[in-house]
């Protein structure tokens, strides 16, 4: 009998205690230790402990009624074992609607609630595990992109070093070919001057003048016309341009044709000096002798080869410098903290919106094209750093 009384008393005390501390979290349990008095959590007043959860609001902050709907500003704590705990307004306690998945908010109502915390917890954990798998996969892919970016970065740095070395070698070659061209030009000039100094015979000079005259006289009618001058003569500085009729007339001494005698005293002197005009396809001064003297031919060919070689080296040097400039510019772009966006360089992505097709090339430009094919640039932008030109906005 005594044992039964002790059990009954213990059960009653547990029930009373659970009634009094219902609706609180473990972190707040220290405020609800049973004693003679209860101090409202906001410190506004002290009430007998028996008034805690007695369905009457004594504290302004509602802390004396965590497990009832007595206080309008009270909160009820759903333990929700197996799921996420949370607070609900105390006005929802015993309102006939199950708000806590562990049904603890309807402890004194006629509503039958099913504890769904376990199922909700399982679904949430499954969803969280799915998100974690997605995150892990994303991190794995990011690591791959980082490794790829580091590899590409190192390749570009190596390529830049190699190009700089090529540029240095080409610079040496450039100076050498310039020297060779200058030497060839001087040799050709000296050969021409030597031949001119030796050319004191009137017959040879006349033969040269006659040869040049016949080169210009295409129809062999004994006179040079405006059309023939336009077809055969050009300015030294702009050989591709065809002389105008007025320019041709001026070279013919103001007339529309010129015979051999007039040619010898007028046009021949200009062609012979090679300062302003020349016969197309020749190299300036004493053009007539080029076709006659083997030394002139050899010197002219050597000068042409030297000029062609120099041009090739200059073009190669310019190309390499452009590549160095482009590569240096790319290496200064912000591709992310770990260069994870480097793989997007030289790639473009398209998006079609109604009648427009937008093309985004990260680190380059953004364009808009309509159905007619008209393309408009919307600006250039680097996605990781500051935009070089802000995107246009309507």
C-alpha positions as a Markdown table, in Angstrom:
| # | Residue | x | y | z |
|---|---|---|---|---|
| 1 | Unk | 0.0 | 0.0 | 0.0 |
| 2 | Unk | 2.8 | 2.4 | 0.9 |
| 3 | Unk | 4.5 | 1.6 | -2.4 |
| 4 | Unk | 1.4 | 2.4 | -4.4 |
| 5 | Unk | 1.1 | 5.8 | -2.6 |
| 6 | Unk | 4.7 | 6.6 | -3.5 |
| 7 | Unk | 4.1 | 5.7 | -7.1 |
| 8 | Unk | 0.9 | 7.7 | -7.3 |
| 9 | Unk | 2.6 | 10.7 | -5.7 |
| 10 | Unk | 5.5 | 10.5 | -8.1 |
| 11 | Unk | 3.1 | 10.2 | -11.1 |
| 12 | Unk | 1.1 | 13.2 | -9.9 |
| 13 | Unk | 4.2 | 15.4 | -9.4 |
| 14 | Unk | 5.4 | 14.5 | -12.9 |
| 15 | Unk | 2.1 | 15.4 | -14.4 |
| 16 | Unk | 2.0 | 18.7 | -12.5 |
| 17 | Unk | 5.5 | 19.5 | -13.5 |
| 18 | Unk | 4.9 | 18.6 | -17.2 |
| 19 | Unk | 1.8 | 20.7 | -17.1 |
| 20 | Unk | 3.7 | 23.6 | -15.7 |
| 21 | Unk | 6.7 | 23.4 | -18.1 |
| 22 | Unk | 4.9 | 22.5 | -21.3 |
| 23 | Unk | 5.8 | 24.6 | -24.3 |
| 24 | Unk | 9.4 | 25.6 | -23.4 |
| 25 | Unk | 12.7 | 24.6 | -24.9 |
| 26 | Unk | 15.6 | 23.1 | -23.0 |
| 27 | Unk | 17.5 | 26.4 | -23.1 |
| 28 | Unk | 14.6 | 28.1 | -21.2 |
| 29 | Unk | 14.1 | 25.3 | -18.7 |
| 30 | Unk | 16.3 | 27.0 | -16.2 |
| 31 | Unk | 13.7 | 29.8 | -15.8 |
| 32 | Unk | 11.0 | 27.2 | -14.9 |
| 33 | Unk | 12.6 | 25.3 | -12.0 |
| 34 | Unk | 9.9 | 24.7 | -9.5 |
| 35 | Unk | 10.2 | 27.0 | -6.5 |
| 36 | Unk | 7.9 | 29.2 | -4.5 |
| 37 | Unk | 7.9 | 32.1 | -6.9 |
| 38 | Unk | 8.3 | 32.6 | -10.7 |
| 39 | Unk | 10.1 | 35.6 | -12.0 |
| 40 | Unk | 8.8 | 36.8 | -15.4 |
| 41 | Unk | 11.6 | 36.5 | -17.9 |
| 42 | Unk | 11.5 | 40.2 | -18.7 |
| 43 | Unk | 11.8 | 40.8 | -14.9 |
| 44 | Unk | 8.6 | 42.8 | -14.8 |
| 45 | Unk | 7.0 | 40.9 | -11.9 |
| 46 | Unk | 7.1 | 37.8 | -9.7 |
| 47 | Unk | 4.1 | 35.5 | -9.3 |
| 48 | Unk | 3.6 | 32.3 | -7.4 |
| 49 | Unk | 5.0 | 29.3 | -9.3 |
| 50 | Unk | 1.5 | 27.7 | -9.2 |
| 51 | Unk | 0.3 | 30.4 | -11.7 |
| 52 | Unk | 2.7 | 29.1 | -14.4 |
| 53 | Unk | 0.6 | 27.5 | -17.2 |
| 54 | Unk | -2.6 | 28.0 | -15.2 |
| 55 | Unk | -4.3 | 29.4 | -18.4 |
| 56 | Unk | -4.2 | 33.0 | -17.0 |
| 57 | Unk | -1.7 | 35.6 | -18.3 |
| 58 | Unk | 0.2 | 37.2 | -15.4 |
| 59 | Unk | 3.4 | 38.3 | -17.1 |
| 60 | Unk | 3.4 | 41.1 | -19.7 |
| 61 | Unk | 5.9 | 39.1 | -21.9 |
| 62 | Unk | 3.6 | 36.0 | -21.6 |
| 63 | Unk | 6.4 | 33.9 | -20.1 |
| 64 | Unk | 4.2 | 32.5 | -17.4 |
| 65 | Unk | 2.0 | 30.8 | -20.0 |
| 66 | Unk | 4.3 | 29.0 | -22.5 |
| 67 | Unk | 2.0 | 26.0 | -22.7 |
| 68 | Unk | -1.4 | 27.7 | -23.0 |
| 69 | Unk | -3.2 | 30.2 | -25.2 |
| 70 | Unk | -3.8 | 32.7 | -22.3 |
| 71 | Unk | -1.2 | 35.3 | -23.4 |
| 72 | Unk | -1.6 | 37.1 | -26.8 |
| 73 | Unk | 2.1 | 37.5 | -27.2 |
| 74 | Unk | 3.1 | 34.1 | -25.9 |
| 75 | Unk | 5.1 | 31.4 | -27.7 |
| 76 | Unk | 4.7 | 27.7 | -27.6 |
| 77 | Unk | 7.8 | 25.5 | -28.3 |
| 78 | Unk | 7.2 | 22.4 | -30.5 |
| 79 | Unk | 9.9 | 19.9 | -29.5 |
| 80 | Unk | 9.2 | 17.8 | -32.7 |
| 81 | Unk | 11.5 | 15.0 | -31.8 |
| 82 | Unk | 12.8 | 13.6 | -35.1 |
| 83 | Unk | 12.2 | 16.8 | -37.0 |
| 84 | Unk | 13.0 | 20.5 | -36.6 |
| 85 | Unk | 11.8 | 22.1 | -33.4 |
| 86 | Unk | 10.2 | 25.5 | -33.7 |
| 87 | Unk | 8.0 | 28.1 | -32.0 |
| 88 | Unk | 4.3 | 28.8 | -32.8 |
| 89 | Unk | 2.1 | 31.6 | -31.4 |
| 90 | Unk | 0.5 | 30.4 | -28.2 |
| 91 | Unk | -2.9 | 31.4 | -29.6 |
| 92 | Unk | -2.6 | 28.2 | -31.7 |
| 93 | Unk | -2.4 | 26.0 | -28.7 |
| 94 | Unk | -5.5 | 23.7 | -28.4 |
| 95 | Unk | -7.2 | 25.5 | -31.3 |
| 96 | Unk | -8.2 | 22.2 | -32.9 |
| 97 | Unk | -5.5 | 22.5 | -35.6 |
| 98 | Unk | -2.3 | 20.4 | -35.4 |
| 99 | Unk | 0.6 | 22.9 | -35.8 |
| 100 | Unk | 3.4 | 20.8 | -34.2 |
| 101 | Unk | 4.3 | 17.6 | -36.0 |
| 102 | Unk | 4.6 | 15.9 | -32.6 |
| 103 | Unk | 1.0 | 17.0 | -31.8 |
| 104 | Unk | 2.1 | 18.7 | -28.5 |
| 105 | Unk | 0.2 | 21.9 | -29.2 |
| 106 | Unk | -3.1 | 20.0 | -29.1 |
| 107 | Unk | -2.6 | 18.2 | -25.8 |
| 108 | Unk | -6.0 | 19.3 | -24.4 |
| 109 | Unk | -8.2 | 19.4 | -27.4 |
| 110 | Unk | -10.6 | 16.9 | -29.0 |
| 111 | Unk | -8.7 | 16.9 | -32.3 |
| 112 | Unk | -6.9 | 13.7 | -33.1 |
| 113 | Unk | -3.4 | 14.4 | -34.5 |
| 114 | Unk | -0.9 | 12.0 | -36.0 |
| 115 | Unk | 2.8 | 12.4 | -35.0 |
| 116 | Unk | 4.4 | 13.0 | -38.4 |
| 117 | Unk | 7.8 | 14.2 | -37.2 |
| 118 | Unk | 9.6 | 11.0 | -38.1 |
| 119 | Unk | 8.3 | 11.1 | -41.7 |
| 120 | Unk | 9.0 | 14.8 | -42.1 |
| 121 | Unk | 12.5 | 14.3 | -40.7 |
| 122 | Unk | 13.2 | 11.4 | -43.1 |
| 123 | Unk | 12.0 | 13.5 | -46.0 |
| 124 | Unk | 14.1 | 16.5 | -44.9 |
| 125 | Unk | 17.1 | 14.4 | -44.3 |
| 126 | Unk | 16.7 | 12.8 | -47.8 |
| 127 | Unk | 16.3 | 16.3 | -49.3 |
| 128 | Unk | 19.4 | 17.5 | -47.4 |
| 129 | Unk | 21.4 | 14.4 | -48.5 |
| 130 | Unk | 20.4 | 15.2 | -52.1 |
| 131 | Unk | 21.5 | 18.8 | -51.7 |
| 132 | Unk | 24.8 | 17.6 | -50.1 |
| 133 | Unk | 25.3 | 15.2 | -53.1 |
| 134 | Unk | 24.6 | 18.1 | -55.5 |
| 135 | Unk | 27.0 | 20.3 | -53.5 |
| 136 | Unk | 29.7 | 17.6 | -53.5 |
| 137 | Unk | 29.3 | 17.2 | -57.2 |
| 138 | Unk | 29.5 | 20.9 | -57.7 |
| 139 | Unk | 32.6 | 21.2 | -55.6 |
| 140 | Unk | 34.1 | 18.3 | -57.5 |
| 141 | Unk | 33.4 | 20.0 | -60.8 |
| 142 | Unk | 34.7 | 23.3 | -59.4 |
| 143 | Unk | 37.9 | 21.6 | -58.4 |
| 144 | Unk | 38.2 | 20.2 | -61.9 |
| 145 | Unk | 37.7 | 23.6 | -63.4 |
| 146 | Unk | 40.3 | 25.0 | -61.0 |
| 147 | Unk | 42.8 | 22.4 | -62.0 |
| 148 | Unk | 42.0 | 23.0 | -65.7 |
| 149 | Unk | 42.4 | 26.7 | -65.1 |
| 150 | Unk | 45.7 | 26.3 | -63.4 |
| 151 | Unk | 46.9 | 24.1 | -66.3 |
| 152 | Unk | 45.7 | 26.6 | -69.0 |
| 153 | Unk | 47.3 | 29.5 | -67.0 |
| 154 | Unk | 50.6 | 27.7 | -66.9 |
| 155 | Unk | 50.4 | 26.9 | -70.6 |
| 156 | Unk | 49.7 | 30.5 | -71.4 |
| 157 | Unk | 52.6 | 31.7 | -69.3 |
| 158 | Unk | 54.9 | 29.2 | -71.0 |
| 159 | Unk | 53.6 | 30.3 | -74.4 |
| 160 | Unk | 54.2 | 34.0 | -73.4 |
| 161 | Unk | 57.8 | 33.2 | -72.5 |
| 162 | Unk | 58.3 | 31.3 | -75.7 |
| 163 | Unk | 56.8 | 34.2 | -77.8 |
| 164 | Unk | 59.0 | 36.7 | -76.0 |
| 165 | Unk | 62.0 | 34.6 | -76.9 |
| 166 | Unk | 60.9 | 34.4 | -80.5 |
| 167 | Unk | 60.4 | 38.2 | -80.5 |
| 168 | Unk | 63.9 | 38.7 | -79.3 |
| 169 | Unk | 65.3 | 36.4 | -82.0 |
| 170 | Unk | 63.2 | 38.1 | -84.6 |
| 171 | Unk | 64.5 | 41.5 | -83.4 |
| 172 | Unk | 68.1 | 40.3 | -84.0 |
| 173 | Unk | 67.1 | 39.0 | -87.5 |
| 174 | Unk | 65.3 | 42.2 | -88.2 |
| 175 | Unk | 68.4 | 44.3 | -87.5 |
| 176 | Unk | 70.4 | 41.9 | -89.7 |
| 177 | Unk | 68.0 | 42.0 | -92.6 |
| 178 | Unk | 67.8 | 45.8 | -92.4 |
| 179 | Unk | 71.6 | 45.9 | -92.6 |
| 180 | Unk | 71.5 | 43.5 | -95.6 |
| 181 | Unk | 68.9 | 45.6 | -97.3 |
| 182 | Unk | 70.8 | 48.8 | -96.8 |
| 183 | Unk | 74.0 | 47.1 | -98.1 |
| 184 | Unk | 72.1 | 45.8 | -101.2 |
| 185 | Unk | 70.6 | 49.3 | -101.8 |
| 186 | Unk | 74.0 | 50.9 | -101.5 |
| 187 | Unk | 75.5 | 48.4 | -103.9 |
| 188 | Unk | 72.7 | 48.9 | -106.4 |
| 189 | Unk | 73.1 | 52.7 | -106.1 |
| 190 | Unk | 76.9 | 52.4 | -106.5 |
| 191 | Unk | 76.5 | 50.2 | -109.5 |
| 192 | Unk | 74.1 | 52.6 | -111.1 |
| 193 | Unk | 76.4 | 55.5 | -110.3 |
| 194 | Unk | 79.4 | 53.7 | -111.8 |
| 195 | Unk | 77.5 | 52.8 | -114.9 |
| 196 | Unk | 76.3 | 56.4 | -115.2 |
| 197 | Unk | 79.8 | 57.6 | -114.9 |
| 198 | Unk | 81.0 | 55.3 | -117.6 |
| 199 | Unk | 78.1 | 56.1 | -119.9 |
| 200 | Unk | 79.8 | 59.0 | -121.7 |
| 201 | Unk | 79.1 | 57.8 | -125.2 |
| 202 | Unk | 76.3 | 59.6 | -127.0 |
| 203 | Unk | 75.4 | 56.5 | -129.0 |
| 204 | Unk | 74.8 | 54.4 | -125.8 |
| 205 | Unk | 72.8 | 57.2 | -124.2 |
| 206 | Unk | 70.7 | 57.6 | -127.3 |
| 207 | Unk | 70.2 | 53.9 | -127.4 |
| 208 | Unk | 69.0 | 53.9 | -123.8 |
| 209 | Unk | 66.7 | 56.9 | -124.5 |
| 210 | Unk | 65.3 | 55.2 | -127.6 |
| 211 | Unk | 64.7 | 51.9 | -125.7 |
| 212 | Unk | 62.8 | 53.7 | -123.0 |
| 213 | Unk | 60.8 | 55.6 | -125.6 |
| 214 | Unk | 59.8 | 52.4 | -127.3 |
| 215 | Unk | 58.8 | 50.9 | -124.0 |
| 216 | Unk | 56.3 | 53.7 | -123.6 |
| 217 | Unk | 55.2 | 53.8 | -127.2 |
| 218 | Unk | 52.9 | 50.7 | -127.0 |
| 219 | Unk | 51.5 | 51.0 | -130.5 |
| 220 | Unk | 54.9 | 52.0 | -132.1 |
| 221 | Unk | 53.4 | 55.0 | -133.9 |
| 222 | Unk | 56.4 | 57.2 | -133.1 |
| 223 | Unk | 54.7 | 59.2 | -130.3 |
| 224 | Unk | 53.7 | 58.8 | -126.7 |
| 225 | Unk | 50.1 | 59.7 | -125.9 |
| 226 | Unk | 48.2 | 60.4 | -122.7 |
| 227 | Unk | 46.8 | 56.9 | -122.6 |
| 228 | Unk | 50.3 | 55.4 | -122.9 |
| 229 | Unk | 51.6 | 57.6 | -120.2 |
| 230 | Unk | 48.7 | 56.6 | -117.9 |
| 231 | Unk | 49.3 | 52.9 | -118.7 |
| 232 | Unk | 53.1 | 52.8 | -118.2 |
| 233 | Unk | 54.1 | 55.7 | -115.9 |
| 234 | Unk | 53.4 | 56.0 | -112.2 |
| 235 | Unk | 54.5 | 58.1 | -109.2 |
| 236 | Unk | 57.3 | 56.5 | -107.2 |
| 237 | Unk | 55.4 | 56.9 | -103.9 |
| 238 | Unk | 52.1 | 55.5 | -105.2 |
| 239 | Unk | 52.7 | 53.1 | -108.1 |
| 240 | Unk | 49.2 | 51.5 | -107.8 |
| 241 | Unk | 47.4 | 54.8 | -108.6 |
| 242 | Unk | 46.7 | 55.6 | -112.2 |
| 243 | Unk | 47.7 | 59.1 | -113.3 |
| 244 | Unk | 44.9 | 61.4 | -114.1 |
| 245 | Unk | 44.6 | 62.9 | -117.6 |
| 246 | Unk | 45.8 | 66.3 | -116.3 |
| 247 | Unk | 48.8 | 64.7 | -114.7 |
| 248 | Unk | 49.7 | 62.8 | -117.9 |
| 249 | Unk | 49.3 | 66.0 | -120.0 |
| 250 | Unk | 51.6 | 67.8 | -117.6 |
| 251 | Unk | 54.3 | 65.1 | -118.0 |
| 252 | Unk | 53.9 | 65.5 | -121.8 |
| 253 | Unk | 54.7 | 69.2 | -121.5 |
| 254 | Unk | 51.2 | 70.4 | -121.8 |
| 255 | Unk | 50.3 | 68.5 | -124.9 |
| 256 | Unk | 48.5 | 65.2 | -125.6 |
| 257 | Unk | 51.4 | 63.5 | -127.3 |
| 258 | Unk | 55.2 | 63.6 | -127.5 |
| 259 | Unk | 57.8 | 62.4 | -130.1 |
| 260 | Unk | 61.3 | 61.1 | -129.4 |
| 261 | Unk | 63.0 | 64.5 | -129.5 |
| 262 | Unk | 60.6 | 66.1 | -127.0 |
| 263 | Unk | 60.9 | 62.9 | -124.9 |
| 264 | Unk | 64.7 | 63.2 | -124.7 |
| 265 | Unk | 64.5 | 66.9 | -123.5 |
| 266 | Unk | 61.6 | 66.6 | -121.1 |
| 267 | Unk | 60.1 | 63.3 | -119.8 |
| 268 | Unk | 63.4 | 61.4 | -120.1 |
| 269 | Unk | 65.0 | 63.6 | -117.5 |
| 270 | Unk | 62.3 | 62.9 | -114.9 |
| 271 | Unk | 62.4 | 59.2 | -115.6 |
| 272 | Unk | 66.2 | 59.1 | -115.5 |
| 273 | Unk | 66.4 | 60.7 | -112.0 |
| 274 | Unk | 63.7 | 58.4 | -110.6 |
| 275 | Unk | 62.8 | 61.0 | -107.9 |
| 276 | Unk | 59.1 | 61.4 | -108.6 |
| 277 | Unk | 58.0 | 59.2 | -111.5 |
| 278 | Unk | 59.0 | 55.8 | -112.8 |
| 279 | Unk | 58.0 | 53.2 | -115.3 |
| 280 | Unk | 55.7 | 50.7 | -113.7 |
| 281 | Unk | 57.3 | 47.5 | -112.6 |
| 282 | Unk | 60.8 | 49.1 | -112.4 |
| 283 | Unk | 62.9 | 50.5 | -109.5 |
| 284 | Unk | 63.4 | 54.1 | -110.3 |
| 285 | Unk | 66.5 | 55.8 | -111.7 |
| 286 | Unk | 68.0 | 54.7 | -115.1 |
| 287 | Unk | 65.2 | 52.3 | -115.8 |
| 288 | Unk | 66.4 | 51.8 | -119.3 |
| 289 | Unk | 69.7 | 50.4 | -118.2 |
| 290 | Unk | 68.1 | 47.7 | -116.1 |
| 291 | Unk | 67.2 | 45.8 | -119.1 |
| 292 | Unk | 70.6 | 46.2 | -120.7 |
| 293 | Unk | 73.4 | 45.9 | -118.1 |
| 294 | Unk | 73.8 | 42.5 | -116.3 |
| 295 | Unk | 75.5 | 44.2 | -113.3 |
| 296 | Unk | 72.4 | 46.4 | -112.9 |
| 297 | Unk | 70.2 | 43.4 | -113.1 |
| 298 | Unk | 72.2 | 41.5 | -110.5 |
| 299 | Unk | 72.3 | 44.4 | -108.1 |
| 300 | Unk | 68.6 | 45.1 | -108.6 |
| 301 | Unk | 67.7 | 41.4 | -108.0 |
| 302 | Unk | 69.8 | 41.4 | -104.8 |
| 303 | Unk | 68.1 | 44.5 | -103.6 |
| 304 | Unk | 64.7 | 43.1 | -104.3 |
| 305 | Unk | 65.5 | 39.8 | -102.5 |
| 306 | Unk | 66.8 | 41.8 | -99.5 |
| 307 | Unk | 63.6 | 43.9 | -99.4 |
| 308 | Unk | 61.4 | 40.8 | -99.6 |
| 309 | Unk | 63.3 | 39.1 | -96.9 |
| 310 | Unk | 63.1 | 42.1 | -94.7 |
| 311 | Unk | 59.4 | 42.4 | -95.3 |
| 312 | Unk | 58.9 | 38.8 | -94.2 |
| 313 | Unk | 60.8 | 39.3 | -91.0 |
| 314 | Unk | 58.9 | 42.5 | -90.3 |
| 315 | Unk | 55.6 | 40.8 | -90.8 |
| 316 | Unk | 56.6 | 37.9 | -88.5 |
| 317 | Unk | 57.9 | 40.3 | -85.9 |
| 318 | Unk | 54.6 | 42.3 | -86.0 |
| 319 | Unk | 52.5 | 39.1 | -85.7 |
| 320 | Unk | 54.5 | 37.8 | -82.7 |
| 321 | Unk | 54.2 | 41.2 | -81.0 |
| 322 | Unk | 50.4 | 41.2 | -81.6 |
| 323 | Unk | 50.2 | 37.6 | -80.1 |
| 324 | Unk | 52.3 | 38.8 | -77.1 |
| 325 | Unk | 50.0 | 41.8 | -76.5 |
| 326 | Unk | 46.8 | 39.7 | -76.8 |
| 327 | Unk | 48.2 | 37.0 | -74.5 |
| 328 | Unk | 49.4 | 39.6 | -71.9 |
| 329 | Unk | 46.0 | 41.1 | -71.9 |
| 330 | Unk | 44.3 | 37.8 | -71.3 |
| 331 | Unk | 46.7 | 37.0 | -68.4 |
| 332 | Unk | 45.7 | 40.3 | -66.7 |
| 333 | Unk | 41.9 | 39.4 | -66.6 |
| 334 | Unk | 40.4 | 38.3 | -63.3 |
| 335 | Unk | 39.3 | 34.7 | -63.8 |
| 336 | Unk | 38.2 | 34.2 | -60.2 |
| 337 | Unk | 40.2 | 33.6 | -57.0 |
| 338 | Unk | 41.3 | 30.1 | -58.2 |
| 339 | Unk | 41.0 | 30.9 | -62.0 |
| 340 | Unk | 37.9 | 28.6 | -62.1 |
| 341 | Unk | 36.4 | 30.7 | -64.8 |
| 342 | Unk | 39.4 | 30.6 | -67.2 |
| 343 | Unk | 37.8 | 27.8 | -69.2 |
| 344 | Unk | 35.1 | 30.2 | -70.3 |
| 345 | Unk | 37.6 | 32.3 | -72.2 |
| 346 | Unk | 37.0 | 32.2 | -75.9 |
| 347 | Unk | 33.6 | 30.6 | -75.4 |
| 348 | Unk | 30.2 | 32.1 | -76.2 |
| 349 | Unk | 26.6 | 31.3 | -75.0 |
| 350 | Unk | 23.4 | 32.2 | -76.7 |
| 351 | Unk | 19.9 | 33.0 | -75.4 |
| 352 | Unk | 16.8 | 33.5 | -77.6 |
| 353 | Unk | 14.2 | 36.0 | -76.3 |
| 354 | Unk | 11.3 | 36.5 | -78.6 |
| 355 | Unk | 12.7 | 37.8 | -81.9 |
| 356 | Unk | 16.2 | 38.5 | -80.5 |
| 357 | Unk | 19.2 | 36.3 | -80.0 |
| 358 | Unk | 21.6 | 37.4 | -77.4 |
| 359 | Unk | 25.2 | 36.1 | -77.5 |
| 360 | Unk | 27.3 | 36.4 | -74.4 |
| 361 | Unk | 31.0 | 35.9 | -74.7 |
| 362 | Unk | 32.5 | 36.1 | -71.2 |
| 363 | Unk | 35.6 | 38.4 | -71.0 |
| 364 | Unk | 34.7 | 39.6 | -74.5 |
| 365 | Unk | 31.4 | 41.1 | -75.7 |
| 366 | Unk | 27.6 | 40.8 | -75.7 |
| 367 | Unk | 25.6 | 41.2 | -78.9 |
| 368 | Unk | 22.0 | 41.3 | -79.8 |
| 369 | Unk | 20.8 | 40.0 | -83.2 |
| 370 | Unk | 17.2 | 40.3 | -84.6 |
| 371 | Unk | 15.4 | 38.1 | -87.0 |
| 372 | Unk | 16.6 | 40.2 | -90.0 |
| 373 | Unk | 20.3 | 39.4 | -89.0 |
| 374 | Unk | 21.1 | 42.9 | -87.8 |
| 375 | Unk | 23.6 | 42.6 | -85.0 |
| 376 | Unk | 24.2 | 45.2 | -82.3 |
| 377 | Unk | 27.0 | 45.2 | -79.8 |
| 378 | Unk | 25.7 | 45.7 | -76.2 |
| 379 | Unk | 29.2 | 46.2 | -74.8 |
| 380 | Unk | 32.1 | 44.2 | -73.5 |
| 381 | Unk | 32.3 | 42.7 | -70.0 |
| 382 | Unk | 34.6 | 40.6 | -67.8 |
| 383 | Unk | 32.4 | 38.5 | -65.6 |
| 384 | Unk | 34.8 | 38.3 | -62.6 |
| 385 | Unk | 36.2 | 41.8 | -62.6 |
| 386 | Unk | 34.9 | 45.2 | -63.3 |
| 387 | Unk | 33.3 | 45.6 | -66.8 |
| 388 | Unk | 35.5 | 47.3 | -69.4 |
| 389 | Unk | 32.3 | 48.8 | -70.8 |
| 390 | Unk | 29.0 | 48.7 | -69.0 |
| 391 | Unk | 26.3 | 46.8 | -70.8 |
| 392 | Unk | 23.9 | 49.1 | -72.6 |
| 393 | Unk | 20.4 | 49.4 | -71.0 |
| 394 | Unk | 17.2 | 50.5 | -72.5 |
